[in-house]
């Protein structure tokens, strides 16, 4: 149960991280672009509804969810699809709480469970809401420009500084106007492509262009892809502080 | 097939309730499996092969508003007196109401005190010390009781909880045999601190001690791996307090660590122990063993959200016996999984987990292959 949720949370995390962008103009260095992205990866607050659709040769599996986030640390995810209905994950500064309603089980995790990388890359639970410092983990190069989905994009190449990240190499296409990440390639140190991420559809929220449907393809598997589809995203909304408490988690 | 034939009318009857619960979310969990067992009694070796099943239907209220409810019924095919008999039981049936300053829960449900997958000395209301569990179950402790609880928040991550559990045995349901419990849950720095107590009467089966208060304390934190410890004991009246305290004192402790493997996989390690300082510390031939030490190691590997493999064992180091379970699950379609498990005992006939046993509940080897669907 936990393992299954963990994967879904990873999916949401990478998209939520990719969601953050803002328009700036003028020539920027690779480091400036990354700092800009990192600085903008946390909403003051947000509320989202969506689904994770996994397609393989056996068919389609769908999990639906609602999520809330606040500031640099707090987030709550509630699964609403049949098999996982009512299961929740509350993330706070330094802690992760899991709640399974059928067993009335409240599990508190810290440490590795919190810090583990998400999607095997540089994204962790901490990245879901915490402030990122990509430059402490990666060296970055601006290697060119390319049009993706009709938009001009910077092409950034990341190479890991540490061995703690699962993907030593990353290549990311960043919109020069909105700073939205349109495409990503995640590879081994030897350059073997493991995963691709692409934004299929965008939406405008609070004058920002954000991903609505994101597709992630596992290049190690044939005929396998996962789509993260957001049906609703509200940012900088008023949220009741009770949302991020044990009382609400176990309700 | 027997299961389907017998339980279909029951399922249809349950499903007829669905229109009455238009606002409820209905979830059906259907498990069908082939069971193969080999039993070595010491005098002969016999085998058994059959098919069995279990179905549960849950009616949950929507996650909105200030009132929640959940009713879950399960149908199990029990083999009794040479016949398969469908047994319907109430797994959960409770209402939960949220008021501005507290939360009230009433019905058949569970309260999870302390931490521990198998061993949890802080679980003074339900008990999490026996080793007679089915290691193939995803959750090892799921029993529920009719109870009423009040939960009062004291902050974002602190609360107090009080619980009343009426007597379960109607033949012995006097008011003074009501079980009462209370706990306080908070965090101190990065550590969770939980303490509480339960009061009950006639706690010790076969050796009633009158009235018993069982205090406990449970801590949880992280030192690279997540750790959790708990201890509890019984204060008895009018029995000899020191003697009962000594006999009932127990400690449980656990370590849990989870690492990523690849971009999707997770590998988790868990090790729990149960220690009874004044239990038996030498191997004994007695049927009711009160060993001072048990271990529960568990390793789970999930290469993706589709596959998972697990190895679980309960080890009795004092008589060098163990029960070991190896299993796997493949979530191939939406809500649908294939499951397979093999469980075996490894011990001598007088050990805690004997290979040779006359008990029908303790086969030498058991293999289960089946499927489950949640819809």
Interface residues (C-beta under 8 A of the other chain):
Chain A: X1 X3 X4 X6 X7 X8 X10 X54 X56 X58 X59 X60 X61 X62 X78 X80 X82 X83 X85 X86 X92 X94 X95 X100 X101 X102 X103 X104 X105 X106 X107 X108 X109 X110 X111 X112 X113 X116 X117 X119 X120 X121 X166 X167 X186 X194 X195 X218 X241 X244 X245 X246 X247 X251
Chain B: X25 X27 X58 X60 X63 X68 X70 X72 X92 X96 X98 X103 X109 X110 X111 X112 X115 X138 X139 X141 X142 X151 X153 X155 X156 X157 X158 X159 X185 X187 X190 X192 X220 X221 X222 X223 X224 X225 X226 X256 X257 X258 X259 X260 X262 X263 X264 X266 X268 X300 X302 X304 X305 X306 X308 X331 X332 X333 X334 X335 X374 X375
